[in-house]
């Protein structure tokens, strides 16, 4: 009787371990497209990602680079003070999107142009995404809100 209980306990533990491994694998597989890594313009310029990789790019919209094309296509450059990346976006920009303001875009880097599928802009006068602040501080060009 003791041998049977021990055998049953081992079977349950093995079954639980297999179930945990399978569920971990399925979760990882499901999340493979849902994880977007943040990169600054300097990081993209130094090590361009593959054209198939979706990631987030953030920085300040460079002054004088905002060009509204025909239709809904807009191009502009994003900078962190150390690097500058050209961005193309087709769609309606957020209301608070402007030059010299913080933004984060999601998309792919194809042929030297970041093809954005989504653009997020700051939502009030003092807010800037943490990743953008960190990238600007790293380049030494970040100014606290209210500083001139």
Order of alpha helices (4+ residues) and beta strands (2+ residues): alpha-beta-alpha-beta-beta-beta-beta-beta-beta-alpha
